[in-house]
């Protein structure tokens, strides 16, 4: 009996270490469940975010976040990270998944940059933020806020008619809000831009806060 148990145990140990008993320990393909590979060529799609912070009567600050990517190949490989060269007029650095960097708006209030992969293939981005930055106008004792149609979701702000924040979506062409203390001195917003970059493949979520008084 003891001999049989010993043989069974020894066989299992050999199976585990030499044949893995059917457990895949491959180098990062989709079947193994390991996603430690780093993608260094452009994916089919990348998702990015731009956070915009515009103080009253001052230059806006912007931060760029590289989020997820979608990539598939004939080997069904799995990638948990990516690496590209970020190039703008003032910056040149390697970026990875979930990396966040401060970026400068140019004189036209655009964010322009390129991503280069290991084959030196360039993907160019031109994100126009001028329309959202200048979407409001003071009219007497009110503020007119234009609602952007392209990928625009909504704006949010405190208002006197609700215990919660008022929300205005792209069903409106514009909204008129007050300037007194019952209203916020600015608004937060979300905008979703699709088919971005020179490859027309990526999505960018633009969000942030704009102060108008």
Short mmCIF file of the C-alpha atoms (twelve columns), coordinates in Angstrom:
data_MODEL
# 
_entry.id   MODEL 
# 
loop_
_atom_site.group_PDB 
_atom_site.id 
_atom_site.type_symbol 
_atom_site.label_atom_id 
_atom_site.label_alt_id 
_atom_site.label_comp_id 
_atom_site.label_asym_id 
_atom_site.label_seq_id 
_atom_site.Cartn_x 
_atom_site.Cartn_y 
_atom_site.Cartn_z 
_atom_site.pdbx_PDB_model_num 
ATOM 1   C CA . UNK A 1   0.000   0.000  0.000   1 
ATOM 2   C CA . UNK A 2   2.716   2.433  1.009   1 
ATOM 3   C CA . UNK A 3   4.662   1.508  -2.134  1 
ATOM 4   C CA . UNK A 4   1.644   2.274  -4.346  1 
ATOM 5   C CA . UNK A 5   1.107   5.664  -2.711  1 
ATOM 6   C CA . UNK A 6   4.781   6.465  -3.110  1 
ATOM 7   C CA . UNK A 7   4.703   5.606  -6.832  1 
ATOM 8   C CA . UNK A 8   1.576   7.705  -7.385  1 
ATOM 9   C CA . UNK A 9   3.113   10.679 -5.570  1 
ATOM 10  C CA . UNK A 10  6.418   10.367 -7.390  1 
ATOM 11  C CA . UNK A 11  4.625   10.116 -10.763 1 
ATOM 12  C CA . UNK A 12  2.678   13.280 -10.007 1 
ATOM 13  C CA . UNK A 13  5.858   15.174 -9.146  1 
ATOM 14  C CA . UNK A 14  7.485   14.077 -12.413 1 
ATOM 15  C CA . UNK A 15  4.354   15.011 -14.320 1 
ATOM 16  C CA . UNK A 16  4.180   18.466 -12.723 1 
ATOM 17  C CA . UNK A 17  7.801   19.452 -13.276 1 
ATOM 18  C CA . UNK A 18  8.481   17.857 -16.654 1 
ATOM 19  C CA . UNK A 19  5.133   17.708 -18.417 1 
ATOM 20  C CA . UNK A 20  3.146   20.265 -16.399 1 
ATOM 21  C CA . UNK A 21  0.215   17.830 -16.291 1 
ATOM 22  C CA . UNK A 22  -1.580  19.788 -19.003 1 
ATOM 23  C CA . UNK A 23  -1.076  23.167 -17.232 1 
ATOM 24  C CA . UNK A 24  0.141   25.713 -19.802 1 
ATOM 25  C CA . UNK A 25  3.222   27.673 -18.817 1 
ATOM 26  C CA . UNK A 26  3.735   29.332 -22.161 1 
ATOM 27  C CA . UNK A 27  5.464   32.637 -22.698 1 
ATOM 28  C CA . UNK A 28  2.513   34.991 -22.548 1 
ATOM 29  C CA . UNK A 29  0.124   33.719 -25.203 1 
ATOM 30  C CA . UNK A 30  -3.619  33.959 -24.812 1 
ATOM 31  C CA . UNK A 31  -4.004  30.319 -23.730 1 
ATOM 32  C CA . UNK A 32  -1.631  30.603 -20.799 1 
ATOM 33  C CA . UNK A 33  -3.396  33.532 -19.165 1 
ATOM 34  C CA . UNK A 34  -0.065  35.324 -18.737 1 
ATOM 35  C CA . UNK A 35  -0.053  38.914 -19.965 1 
ATOM 36  C CA . UNK A 36  3.481   39.965 -19.148 1 
ATOM 37  C CA . UNK A 37  4.431   40.719 -22.761 1 
ATOM 38  C CA . UNK A 38  5.047   44.335 -23.782 1 
ATOM 39  C CA . UNK A 39  3.524   45.433 -27.087 1 
ATOM 40  C CA . UNK A 40  5.911   47.602 -29.116 1 
ATOM 41  C CA . UNK A 41  4.013   47.916 -32.392 1 
ATOM 42  C CA . UNK A 42  0.903   50.031 -32.834 1 
ATOM 43  C CA . UNK A 43  -2.302  48.267 -31.727 1 
ATOM 44  C CA . UNK A 44  -5.540  48.164 -33.673 1 
ATOM 45  C CA . UNK A 45  -6.949  50.669 -31.174 1 
ATOM 46  C CA . UNK A 46  -5.782  52.699 -28.191 1 
ATOM 47  C CA . UNK A 47  -7.861  54.523 -25.571 1 
ATOM 48  C CA . UNK A 48  -6.520  57.785 -24.154 1 
ATOM 49  C CA . UNK A 49  -7.785  60.501 -21.823 1 
ATOM 50  C CA . UNK A 50  -7.118  64.228 -21.686 1 
ATOM 51  C CA . UNK A 51  -7.814  65.994 -18.396 1 
ATOM 52  C CA . UNK A 52  -8.282  69.743 -18.845 1 
ATOM 53  C CA . UNK A 53  -8.172  72.254 -15.987 1 
ATOM 54  C CA . UNK A 54  -8.975  75.849 -16.945 1 
ATOM 55  C CA . UNK A 55  -8.778  78.405 -14.091 1 
ATOM 56  C CA . UNK A 56  -10.519 81.748 -14.486 1 
ATOM 57  C CA . UNK A 57  -8.699  84.102 -16.850 1 
ATOM 58  C CA . UNK A 58  -5.626  81.877 -17.016 1 
ATOM 59  C CA . UNK A 59  -3.936  79.296 -19.235 1 
ATOM 60  C CA . UNK A 60  -5.406  75.805 -19.142 1 
ATOM 61  C CA . UNK A 61  -3.397  72.867 -17.848 1 
ATOM 62  C CA . UNK A 62  -3.689  69.496 -19.565 1 
ATOM 63  C CA . UNK A 63  -2.692  65.960 -18.659 1 
ATOM 64  C CA . UNK A 64  -2.591  63.015 -21.030 1 
ATOM 65  C CA . UNK A 65  -3.278  59.456 -19.835 1 
ATOM 66  C CA . UNK A 66  -2.495  56.384 -21.930 1 
ATOM 67  C CA . UNK A 67  -5.047  53.744 -20.976 1 
ATOM 68  C CA . UNK A 68  -5.926  50.465 -22.682 1 
ATOM 69  C CA . UNK A 69  -5.203  49.088 -26.123 1 
ATOM 70  C CA . UNK A 70  -6.833  46.486 -28.338 1 
ATOM 71  C CA . UNK A 71  -4.478  44.192 -30.226 1 
ATOM 72  C CA . UNK A 72  -4.752  40.727 -31.729 1 
ATOM 73  C CA . UNK A 73  -2.447  38.605 -33.868 1 
ATOM 74  C CA . UNK A 74  -2.403  35.110 -35.371 1 
ATOM 75  C CA . UNK A 75  -0.791  33.688 -32.207 1 
ATOM 76  C CA . UNK A 76  -3.518  35.058 -29.941 1 
ATOM 77  C CA . UNK A 77  -0.777  36.700 -27.880 1 
ATOM 78  C CA . UNK A 78  -1.576  38.496 -24.657 1 
ATOM 79  C CA . UNK A 79  -0.012  41.853 -23.761 1 
ATOM 80  C CA . UNK A 80  -0.303  43.522 -20.390 1 
ATOM 81  C CA . UNK A 81  1.692   46.620 -21.282 1 
ATOM 82  C CA . UNK A 82  2.923   48.659 -24.226 1 
ATOM 83  C CA . UNK A 83  5.883   50.897 -24.959 1 
ATOM 84  C CA . UNK A 84  6.082   53.732 -27.497 1 
ATOM 85  C CA . UNK A 85  8.134   56.851 -27.994 1 
ATOM 86  C CA . UNK A 86  6.129   60.003 -27.265 1 
ATOM 87  C CA . UNK A 87  7.306   62.986 -29.314 1 
ATOM 88  C CA . UNK A 88  5.994   66.548 -29.156 1 
ATOM 89  C CA . UNK A 89  7.511   69.952 -29.765 1 
ATOM 90  C CA . UNK A 90  8.915   70.074 -26.224 1 
ATOM 91  C CA . UNK A 91  8.983   66.442 -25.060 1 
ATOM 92  C CA . UNK A 92  10.498  63.139 -26.090 1 
ATOM 93  C CA . UNK A 93  10.060  60.160 -23.772 1 
ATOM 94  C CA . UNK A 94  8.980   56.527 -23.593 1 
ATOM 95  C CA . UNK A 95  5.431   55.947 -22.422 1 
ATOM 96  C CA . UNK A 96  3.674   52.864 -21.073 1 
ATOM 97  C CA . UNK A 97  0.172   51.770 -20.154 1 
ATOM 98  C CA . UNK A 98  -1.551  53.905 -17.482 1 
ATOM 99  C CA . UNK A 99  1.226   56.491 -17.683 1 
ATOM 100 C CA . UNK A 100 0.151   60.110 -17.206 1 
ATOM 101 C CA . UNK A 101 2.118   63.107 -18.444 1 
ATOM 102 C CA . UNK A 102 1.593   66.866 -18.428 1 
ATOM 103 C CA . UNK A 103 1.300   68.337 -21.902 1 
ATOM 104 C CA . UNK A 104 1.304   71.907 -23.144 1 
ATOM 105 C CA . UNK A 105 -1.370  73.398 -25.368 1 
ATOM 106 C CA . UNK A 106 0.021   75.153 -28.413 1 
ATOM 107 C CA . UNK A 107 -0.919  78.661 -29.582 1 
ATOM 108 C CA . UNK A 108 -4.089  77.297 -31.223 1 
ATOM 109 C CA . UNK A 109 -5.049  75.434 -28.035 1 
ATOM 110 C CA . UNK A 110 -4.439  72.032 -29.580 1 
ATOM 111 C CA . UNK A 111 -2.469  69.096 -28.182 1 
ATOM 112 C CA . UNK A 112 -0.242  67.775 -30.947 1 
ATOM 113 C CA . UNK A 113 2.065   64.797 -30.565 1 
ATOM 114 C CA . UNK A 114 3.213   61.563 -32.172 1 
ATOM 115 C CA . UNK A 115 3.710   57.994 -30.977 1 
ATOM 116 C CA . UNK A 116 6.469   55.965 -32.645 1 
ATOM 117 C CA . UNK A 117 6.625   52.187 -32.325 1 
ATOM 118 C CA . UNK A 118 9.680   49.924 -32.572 1 
ATOM 119 C CA . UNK A 119 9.438   49.894 -36.387 1 
ATOM 120 C CA . UNK A 120 9.599   53.719 -36.289 1 
ATOM 121 C CA . UNK A 121 6.046   53.912 -37.635 1 
ATOM 122 C CA . UNK A 122 4.513   57.232 -36.620 1 
ATOM 123 C CA . UNK A 123 0.976   57.766 -35.359 1 
ATOM 124 C CA . UNK A 124 0.148   61.480 -35.204 1 
ATOM 125 C CA . UNK A 125 -2.468  63.129 -32.973 1 
ATOM 126 C CA . UNK A 126 -4.049  66.581 -33.196 1 
ATOM 127 C CA . UNK A 127 -6.580  67.141 -30.396 1 
ATOM 128 C CA . UNK A 128 -8.483  70.430 -30.784 1 
ATOM 129 C CA . UNK A 129 -9.487  71.789 -27.363 1 
ATOM 130 C CA . UNK A 130 -10.181 75.364 -28.448 1 
ATOM 131 C CA . UNK A 131 -13.935 74.892 -28.856 1 
ATOM 132 C CA . UNK A 132 -14.508 73.571 -25.360 1 
ATOM 133 C CA . UNK A 133 -12.142 76.136 -23.796 1 
ATOM 134 C CA . UNK A 134 -14.067 78.974 -25.469 1 
ATOM 135 C CA . UNK A 135 -17.525 77.413 -25.232 1 
ATOM 136 C CA . UNK A 136 -18.886 80.093 -22.874 1 
ATOM 137 C CA . UNK A 137 -19.717 83.799 -23.214 1 
ATOM 138 C CA . UNK A 138 -20.872 86.278 -20.557 1 
ATOM 139 C CA . UNK A 139 -24.139 87.907 -21.678 1 
ATOM 140 C CA . UNK A 140 -25.327 90.542 -19.187 1 
ATOM 141 C CA . UNK A 141 -25.940 88.788 -15.867 1 
ATOM 142 C CA . UNK A 142 -25.901 85.318 -17.454 1 
ATOM 143 C CA . UNK A 143 -23.445 82.947 -19.076 1 
ATOM 144 C CA . UNK A 144 -24.184 81.304 -22.411 1 
ATOM 145 C CA . UNK A 145 -22.532 77.897 -22.779 1 
ATOM 146 C CA . UNK A 146 -22.476 76.343 -26.240 1 
ATOM 147 C CA . UNK A 147 -22.958 72.595 -26.337 1 
ATOM 148 C CA . UNK A 148 -20.495 70.908 -28.647 1 
ATOM 149 C CA . UNK A 149 -22.063 68.406 -31.006 1 
ATOM 150 C CA . UNK A 150 -19.022 66.278 -31.879 1 
ATOM 151 C CA . UNK A 151 -18.823 63.502 -29.304 1 
ATOM 152 C CA . UNK A 152 -20.114 65.749 -26.541 1 
ATOM 153 C CA . UNK A 153 -21.811 64.095 -23.590 1 
ATOM 154 C CA . UNK A 154 -22.742 66.653 -20.948 1 
ATOM 155 C CA . UNK A 155 -21.761 69.505 -18.647 1 
ATOM 156 C CA . UNK A 156 -22.469 69.607 -14.908 1 
ATOM 157 C CA . UNK A 157 -22.719 72.483 -12.446 1 
ATOM 158 C CA . UNK A 158 -24.418 73.588 -9.225  1 
ATOM 159 C CA . UNK A 159 -27.728 75.373 -9.783  1 
ATOM 160 C CA . UNK A 160 -30.565 76.812 -7.645  1 
ATOM 161 C CA . UNK A 161 -33.329 74.567 -9.000  1 
ATOM 162 C CA . UNK A 162 -31.938 71.238 -7.830  1 
ATOM 163 C CA . UNK A 163 -30.421 69.607 -4.755  1 
ATOM 164 C CA . UNK A 164 -28.129 67.745 -7.137  1 
ATOM 165 C CA . UNK A 165 -25.901 69.212 -9.796  1 
ATOM 166 C CA . UNK A 166 -27.657 70.293 -12.972 1 
ATOM 167 C CA . UNK A 167 -26.731 68.309 -16.049 1 
ATOM 168 C CA . UNK A 168 -27.063 69.530 -19.612 1 
ATOM 169 C CA . UNK A 169 -26.433 67.186 -22.520 1 
ATOM 170 C CA . UNK A 170 -25.974 67.589 -26.256 1 
ATOM 171 C CA . UNK A 171 -29.744 67.706 -26.852 1 
ATOM 172 C CA . UNK A 172 -29.320 71.424 -26.127 1 
ATOM 173 C CA . UNK A 173 -27.725 73.758 -28.658 1 
ATOM 174 C CA . UNK A 174 -26.700 76.002 -25.772 1 
ATOM 175 C CA . UNK A 175 -27.711 76.732 -22.175 1 
ATOM 176 C CA . UNK A 176 -28.030 80.003 -20.246 1 
ATOM 177 C CA . UNK A 177 -26.928 79.918 -16.606 1 
ATOM 178 C CA . UNK A 178 -26.797 82.538 -13.881 1 
ATOM 179 C CA . UNK A 179 -23.865 84.503 -12.535 1 
ATOM 180 C CA . UNK A 180 -25.038 84.810 -8.918  1 
ATOM 181 C CA . UNK A 181 -23.887 82.699 -5.977  1 
ATOM 182 C CA . UNK A 182 -26.647 80.092 -6.440  1 
ATOM 183 C CA . UNK A 183 -24.802 78.879 -9.534  1 
ATOM 184 C CA . UNK A 184 -21.346 77.376 -9.837  1 
ATOM 185 C CA . UNK A 185 -18.551 79.642 -10.998 1 
ATOM 186 C CA . UNK A 186 -17.752 77.064 -13.650 1 
ATOM 187 C CA . UNK A 187 -18.661 73.636 -14.972 1 
ATOM 188 C CA . UNK A 188 -17.253 70.160 -15.448 1 
ATOM 189 C CA . UNK A 189 -17.628 68.350 -18.745 1 
ATOM 190 C CA . UNK A 190 -17.118 65.128 -20.682 1 
ATOM 191 C CA . UNK A 191 -16.431 64.826 -24.393 1 
ATOM 192 C CA . UNK A 192 -15.728 61.642 -26.354 1 
ATOM 193 C CA . UNK A 193 -13.731 61.815 -29.578 1 
ATOM 194 C CA . UNK A 194 -13.581 58.819 -31.893 1 
ATOM 195 C CA . UNK A 195 -11.465 57.802 -34.905 1 
ATOM 196 C CA . UNK A 196 -8.565  59.884 -33.645 1 
ATOM 197 C CA . UNK A 197 -4.908  59.935 -34.804 1 
ATOM 198 C CA . UNK A 198 -3.523  59.745 -38.319 1 
ATOM 199 C CA . UNK A 199 -4.606  56.087 -38.367 1 
ATOM 200 C CA . UNK A 200 -8.178  57.073 -37.386 1 
ATOM 201 C CA . UNK A 201 -8.210  54.210 -34.920 1 
ATOM 202 C CA . UNK A 202 -8.201  55.610 -31.386 1 
ATOM 203 C CA . UNK A 203 -10.673 57.035 -28.873 1 
ATOM 204 C CA . UNK A 204 -9.989  60.009 -26.610 1 
ATOM 205 C CA . UNK A 205 -12.038 60.936 -23.547 1 
ATOM 206 C CA . UNK A 206 -11.664 64.659 -22.853 1 
ATOM 207 C CA . UNK A 207 -12.915 65.784 -19.456 1 
ATOM 208 C CA . UNK A 208 -12.228 68.466 -16.902 1 
ATOM 209 C CA . UNK A 209 -13.256 71.747 -15.339 1 
ATOM 210 C CA . UNK A 210 -13.671 75.253 -16.754 1 
ATOM 211 C CA . UNK A 211 -14.051 78.317 -14.503 1 
ATOM 212 C CA . UNK A 212 -15.795 81.329 -16.083 1 
ATOM 213 C CA . UNK A 213 -15.933 83.826 -13.183 1 
# 
